[in-house]
Amino acid sequence: MFVFLCGGCGAELTTPLSRVALPAHARQKYGNGLQLPVLMESGTFAEDPEPWGPPWRRWEEIHPDEAVARGVYAPVHALSDGAPGSIVIAPGDARGTRLIPERAGGYCCGLDGAEGPNMACEECGLPVASRIDDCSLWQAVRLAPDAVRRLLVDGADPAPLTWAELLEGGKSTPPFEPIATWGSRLGPNHFWSWSPLWEAAVGRALAHLLAASEGRPVTTPDGLSREVFQRALDALLPVGPPVRRAVLAGPGRPTPDADADILLVPVHPQTGETWTPEGPATTACPVPLPFEVWLWLAFPKPHLPVPASGGMPDGVLRDDPPAPRPRYLFRADPGAFLHTLVRLPAVRSPWLREIPENL
């Protein structure tokens, strides 16, 4: 485990933390005026390999060779010129810091870090982090990589869970959830929606699916996978044969068919590594999904109104009705989709480059 220290005076700025992979929805902006929960689980941290925060440079100011060196292969509105490697933690895991009032800018309901670090070390006053809790943003604290240093405590982190252990104790994320609003005198202070986490995860995976399609139609597995992917694929890809076939694959699943062209596979939540099949090498292209989303797709958990066998005991009432379905079709997060697509070398293909330009 690690504790992060102030780079100026050495004061402790966090509780002991274990490293995990950066969530797929870390940069998501969802809706308008909505309350999103904490991004990171308490006791964990993730390192963002990309630059984050101000200053920003417009695309016209960046030479194409510099953009490619940064892993960006298609035009974007602007790129962060901040330092890469910010450390993302849960706000409750921060210690020994205070807010900087003159940098407490945000959009309307909280802080967004757009003016640079807004948290300082209590001991020496060095700006060390950015608190993010504005509406429509996942709540987090980002430690500035050039203002903190990490200290190993309690020995090395335990070995990551195996895929079998993840399957046994893993927690899948339902596709629907209540989204909190700022309250209303005329009705409830929440509404049922497709999960923002799902929208971001599918947005990222959709970019990989397009790159793996090679400009041909793609079919996805029946069920929820088809519901969240197929409509967008049909809109963005041509029709007619030959068709590339995507299937779910991963730990606990049957060996993919030899004629599968694309594999929807999980990403390890601790290491960020993408699952690969054992045995003979396959030419199928892997498309990564967050483990908790993949787990629901691979092993869905339908709501049972009564126990699978027998009935409810006398005098016991069930108080967990099925989650209401949203009243609208699933929509992949466009921000996560574009952020991923412009960072795939395949986007330089003429047919694929037209998609972000005309989206």
DODOTI-687107 format. One line per field, with one value per residue (C-alpha): residue in one letter; x, z, y; residue number from 1. Coordinates in steps of 0.05 Angstrom, whole numbers, plus 5000, padded with zeros to 4 digits. Layout:
BEGIN
aa <- [a, ...]
u <- [X, ...]
w <- [Z, ...]
v <- [Y, ...]
i <- [NUM, ...]
***
This chain:
BEGIN
aa <- [m, f, v, f, l, c, g, g, c, g, a, e, l, t, t, p, l, s, r, v, a, l, p, a, h, a, r, q, k, y, g, n, g, l, q, l, p, v, l, m, e, s, g, t, f, a, e, d, p, e, p, w, g, p, p, w, r, r, w, e, e, i, h, p, d, e, a, v, a, r, g, v, y, a, p, v, h, a, l, s, d, g, a, p, g, s, i, v, i, a, p, g, d, a, r, g, t, r, l, i, p, e, r, a, g, g, y, c, c, g, l, d, g, a, e, g, p, n, m, a, c, e, e, c, g, l, p, v, a, s, r, i, d, d, c, s, l, w, q, a, v, r, l, a, p, d, a, v, r, r, l, l, v, d, g, a, d, p, a, p, l, t, w, a, e, l, l, e, g, g, k, s, t, p, p, f, e, p, i, a, t, w, g, s, r, l, g, p, n, h, f, w, s, w, s, p, l, w, e, a, a, v, g, r, a, l, a, h, l, l, a, a, s, e, g, r, p, v, t, t, p, d, g, l, s, r, e, v, f, q, r, a, l, d, a, l, l, p, v, g, p, p, v, r, r, a, v, l, a, g, p, g, r, p, t, p, d, a, d, a, d, i, l, l, v, p, v, h, p, q, t, g, e, t, w, t, p, e, g, p, a, t, t, a, c, p, v, p, l, p, f, e, v, w, l, w, l, a, f, p, k, p, h, l, p, v, p, a, s, g, g, m, p, d, g, v, l, r, d, d, p, p, a, p, r, p, r, y, l, f, r, a, d, p, g, a, f, l, h, t, l, v, r, l, p, a, v, r, s, p, w, l, r, e, i, p, e, n, l]
u <- [5000, 5021, 5014, 5022, 5064, 5070, 5128, 5145, 5146, 5133, 5067, 5020, 4963, 4925, 4907, 4942, 4917, 4921, 4930, 4875, 4860, 4832, 4756, 4730, 4683, 4737, 4730, 4656, 4610, 4538, 4476, 4465, 4455, 4457, 4491, 4541, 4573, 4647, 4690, 4741, 4727, 4753, 4823, 4843, 4879, 4890, 4941, 4916, 4970, 4943, 4951, 4894, 4872, 4897, 4929, 4892, 4915, 4869, 4879, 4903, 4962, 4987, 5032, 5006, 5071, 5064, 4992, 5014, 5069, 5016, 4974, 4920, 4908, 4848, 4828, 4798, 4774, 4832, 4884, 4906, 4976, 4978, 5025, 5008, 5003, 4954, 4934, 4859, 4830, 4764, 4754, 4746, 4816, 4850, 4885, 4921, 4894, 4852, 4814, 4844, 4785, 4811, 4813, 4746, 4717, 4664, 4608, 4547, 4541, 4611, 4685, 4713, 4788, 4787, 4829, 4884, 4897, 4846, 4872, 4936, 4978, 4958, 5030, 5066, 5011, 5036, 4979, 4976, 4909, 4843, 4777, 4721, 4649, 4610, 4545, 4548, 4620, 4643, 4668, 4743, 4808, 4866, 4935, 4982, 5038, 5091, 5070, 5066, 5108, 5088, 5114, 5108, 5078, 5058, 5099, 5081, 5009, 4980, 4980, 4922, 4862, 4861, 4806, 4775, 4775, 4744, 4689, 4675, 4672, 4663, 4606, 4571, 4540, 4466, 4449, 4396, 4401, 4368, 4401, 4396, 4373, 4373, 4303, 4235, 4173, 4132, 4159, 4215, 4288, 4312, 4295, 4311, 4363, 4412, 4474, 4524, 4579, 4548, 4542, 4615, 4638, 4598, 4621, 4693, 4680, 4641, 4703, 4743, 4687, 4688, 4764, 4756, 4700, 4747, 4690, 4643, 4577, 4583, 4533, 4532, 4505, 4430, 4403, 4429, 4493, 4452, 4409, 4468, 4513, 4474, 4434, 4497, 4536, 4480, 4479, 4555, 4573, 4550, 4499, 4507, 4556, 4608, 4592, 4640, 4614, 4626, 4617, 4625, 4688, 4726, 4736, 4681, 4654, 4657, 4716, 4698, 4678, 4732, 4690, 4685, 4718, 4713, 4715, 4680, 4727, 4736, 4790, 4821, 4796, 4862, 4915, 4878, 4901, 4854, 4834, 4864, 4842, 4887, 4907, 4918, 4928, 4866, 4860, 4796, 4804, 4792, 4746, 4755, 4698, 4702, 4697, 4634, 4598, 4624, 4604, 4531, 4532, 4566, 4526, 4462, 4423, 4349, 4304, 4264, 4196, 4196, 4250, 4273, 4241, 4184, 4150, 4161, 4155, 4089, 4087, 4147, 4136, 4186, 4209, 4256, 4213, 4247, 4285, 4243, 4269, 4287, 4236, 4287, 4334, 4405, 4455, 4530, 4567, 4591, 4648, 4677, 4667, 4704, 4759, 4775, 4766, 4814, 4867, 4863, 4912, 4857, 4821, 4870, 4833, 4792, 4726, 4735, 4761, 4695, 4657, 4686, 4683, 4609, 4583]
w <- [5000, 4990, 5025, 4985, 5016, 5002, 4955, 4994, 5067, 5068, 5105, 5094, 5047, 5043, 5081, 5059, 4989, 4942, 4867, 4819, 4745, 4726, 4716, 4645, 4667, 4701, 4651, 4639, 4642, 4650, 4637, 4667, 4740, 4763, 4825, 4810, 4866, 4884, 4828, 4867, 4921, 4989, 5001, 4928, 4879, 4804, 4761, 4699, 4646, 4605, 4619, 4658, 4675, 4653, 4613, 4550, 4477, 4418, 4363, 4315, 4362, 4362, 4307, 4280, 4298, 4370, 4372, 4347, 4399, 4451, 4423, 4390, 4316, 4297, 4311, 4378, 4404, 4453, 4492, 4563, 4572, 4645, 4674, 4660, 4716, 4764, 4823, 4829, 4898, 4936, 4970, 5038, 5033, 5031, 5094, 5116, 5061, 5057, 5001, 4965, 4963, 4904, 4861, 4882, 4812, 4782, 4734, 4779, 4836, 4860, 4843, 4777, 4782, 4718, 4750, 4772, 4840, 4890, 4951, 4989, 5041, 5110, 5134, 5080, 5035, 4971, 4920, 4916, 4889, 4855, 4887, 4837, 4860, 4811, 4783, 4726, 4746, 4786, 4854, 4863, 4885, 4836, 4867, 4823, 4802, 4806, 4877, 4913, 4922, 4942, 5001, 5005, 5072, 5102, 5049, 4977, 4953, 4956, 4890, 4845, 4847, 4795, 4743, 4780, 4845, 4811, 4783, 4852, 4890, 4836, 4838, 4773, 4760, 4740, 4676, 4709, 4770, 4802, 4786, 4840, 4822, 4865, 4890, 4871, 4909, 4854, 4851, 4871, 4874, 4828, 4763, 4736, 4681, 4644, 4688, 4671, 4683, 4629, 4581, 4589, 4585, 4522, 4491, 4500, 4475, 4415, 4391, 4394, 4359, 4301, 4295, 4296, 4244, 4187, 4157, 4154, 4191, 4261, 4297, 4373, 4419, 4432, 4495, 4531, 4490, 4427, 4462, 4481, 4420, 4358, 4345, 4344, 4302, 4250, 4246, 4239, 4194, 4124, 4112, 4075, 4076, 4095, 4169, 4227, 4288, 4360, 4418, 4494, 4518, 4584, 4647, 4661, 4590, 4536, 4488, 4432, 4366, 4313, 4268, 4319, 4292, 4354, 4428, 4482, 4541, 4612, 4638, 4705, 4755, 4793, 4739, 4678, 4637, 4584, 4588, 4534, 4517, 4535, 4486, 4411, 4387, 4359, 4306, 4338, 4359, 4434, 4455, 4528, 4577, 4651, 4691, 4729, 4663, 4627, 4686, 4680, 4605, 4611, 4671, 4675, 4739, 4722, 4779, 4808, 4836, 4879, 4900, 4847, 4886, 4935, 4958, 5006, 5079, 5112, 5137, 5096, 5044, 4988, 4988, 4927, 4864, 4797, 4778, 4731, 4660, 4632, 4584, 4529, 4487, 4509, 4485, 4490, 4521, 4463, 4504, 4523, 4451, 4419, 4472, 4457, 4381, 4368, 4408, 4365, 4306, 4263, 4263, 4210, 4160, 4114, 4127, 4202, 4205, 4177, 4238, 4290, 4238, 4223, 4289]
v <- [5000, 5072, 5138, 5202, 5258, 5332, 5345, 5407, 5388, 5313, 5316, 5258, 5275, 5209, 5147, 5082, 5064, 5005, 5015, 4997, 5011, 5079, 5071, 5077, 5133, 5175, 5233, 5227, 5288, 5263, 5303, 5372, 5390, 5317, 5288, 5233, 5191, 5183, 5157, 5115, 5063, 5083, 5057, 5056, 5102, 5102, 5137, 5174, 5167, 5225, 5299, 5330, 5400, 5469, 5498, 5477, 5482, 5485, 5434, 5488, 5502, 5430, 5402, 5335, 5300, 5324, 5299, 5230, 5228, 5240, 5184, 5227, 5211, 5254, 5326, 5345, 5412, 5420, 5380, 5388, 5413, 5394, 5342, 5269, 5220, 5252, 5208, 5198, 5182, 5186, 5253, 5218, 5189, 5258, 5282, 5345, 5391, 5454, 5487, 5547, 5597, 5637, 5574, 5547, 5554, 5508, 5508, 5519, 5469, 5454, 5450, 5425, 5440, 5481, 5536, 5489, 5456, 5481, 5443, 5460, 5424, 5448, 5447, 5487, 5515, 5482, 5470, 5394, 5371, 5387, 5371, 5355, 5353, 5396, 5371, 5320, 5301, 5240, 5264, 5255, 5286, 5289, 5295, 5336, 5289, 5344, 5364, 5297, 5235, 5165, 5125, 5049, 5028, 4960, 4924, 4913, 4909, 4838, 4800, 4818, 4772, 4717, 4716, 4657, 4696, 4756, 4712, 4682, 4747, 4799, 4848, 4864, 4932, 4933, 4970, 5014, 5058, 5119, 5186, 5240, 5310, 5372, 5358, 5383, 5404, 5373, 5303, 5255, 5277, 5221, 5186, 5117, 5117, 5074, 5072, 5127, 5076, 5031, 5089, 5107, 5034, 5020, 5086, 5065, 4994, 5020, 5057, 4992, 4955, 5004, 4996, 4920, 4922, 4940, 4979, 4919, 4906, 4876, 4832, 4826, 4772, 4769, 4800, 4861, 4863, 4874, 4926, 4970, 4961, 4942, 5005, 5048, 4997, 4995, 5070, 5078, 5019, 4999, 4945, 4880, 4821, 4803, 4811, 4808, 4771, 4794, 4746, 4750, 4715, 4712, 4672, 4622, 4628, 4573, 4576, 4624, 4594, 4592, 4637, 4693, 4756, 4800, 4783, 4825, 4812, 4839, 4886, 4868, 4920, 4920, 4915, 4943, 4883, 4856, 4783, 4739, 4667, 4609, 4556, 4565, 4636, 4669, 4722, 4750, 4823, 4836, 4894, 4913, 4923, 4941, 4876, 4896, 4911, 4850, 4806, 4828, 4816, 4749, 4724, 4766, 4768, 4774, 4796, 4739, 4762, 4699, 4650, 4602, 4545, 4548, 4612, 4670, 4650, 4668, 4739, 4761, 4815, 4828, 4901, 4901, 4905, 4901, 4964, 5006, 5008, 5076, 5105, 5116, 5074, 5063, 5115, 5105, 5163, 5207, 5237, 5169, 5145, 5203, 5206, 5133, 5134, 5192, 5153, 5090, 5089, 5058, 5125, 5148, 5103, 5148, 5112, 5114, 5185, 5209, 5185, 5234, 5289, 5278, 5249]
i <- [1, 2, 3, 4, 5, 6, 7, 8, 9, 10, 11, 12, 13, 14, 15, 16, 17, 18, 19, 20, 21, 22, 23, 24, 25, 26, 27, 28, 29, 30, 31, 32, 33, 34, 35, 36, 37, 38, 39, 40, 41, 42, 43, 44, 45, 46, 47, 48, 49, 50, 51, 52, 53, 54, 55, 56, 57, 58, 59, 60, 61, 62, 63, 64, 65, 66, 67, 68, 69, 70, 71, 72, 73, 74, 75, 76, 77, 78, 79, 80, 81, 82, 83, 84, 85, 86, 87, 88, 89, 90, 91, 92, 93, 94, 95, 96, 97, 98, 99, 100, 101, 102, 103, 104, 105, 106, 107, 108, 109, 110, 111, 112, 113, 114, 115, 116, 117, 118, 119, 120, 121, 122, 123, 124, 125, 126, 127, 128, 129, 130, 131, 132, 133, 134, 135, 136, 137, 138, 139, 140, 141, 142, 143, 144, 145, 146, 147, 148, 149, 150, 151, 152, 153, 154, 155, 156, 157, 158, 159, 160, 161, 162, 163, 164, 165, 166, 167, 168, 169, 170, 171, 172, 173, 174, 175, 176, 177, 178, 179, 180, 181, 182, 183, 184, 185, 186, 187, 188, 189, 190, 191, 192, 193, 194, 195, 196, 197, 198, 199, 200, 201, 202, 203, 204, 205, 206, 207, 208, 209, 210, 211, 212, 213, 214, 215, 216, 217, 218, 219, 220, 221, 222, 223, 224, 225, 226, 227, 228, 229, 230, 231, 232, 233, 234, 235, 236, 237, 238, 239, 240, 241, 242, 243, 244, 245, 246, 247, 248, 249, 250, 251, 252, 253, 254, 255, 256, 257, 258, 259, 260, 261, 262, 263, 264, 265, 266, 267, 268, 269, 270, 271, 272, 273, 274, 275, 276, 277, 278, 279, 280, 281, 282, 283, 284, 285, 286, 287, 288, 289, 290, 291, 292, 293, 294, 295, 296, 297, 298, 299, 300, 301, 302, 303, 304, 305, 306, 307, 308, 309, 310, 311, 312, 313, 314, 315, 316, 317, 318, 319, 320, 321, 322, 323, 324, 325, 326, 327, 328, 329, 330, 331, 332, 333, 334, 335, 336, 337, 338, 339, 340, 341, 342, 343, 344, 345, 346, 347, 348, 349, 350, 351, 352, 353, 354, 355, 356, 357, 358, 359]
***
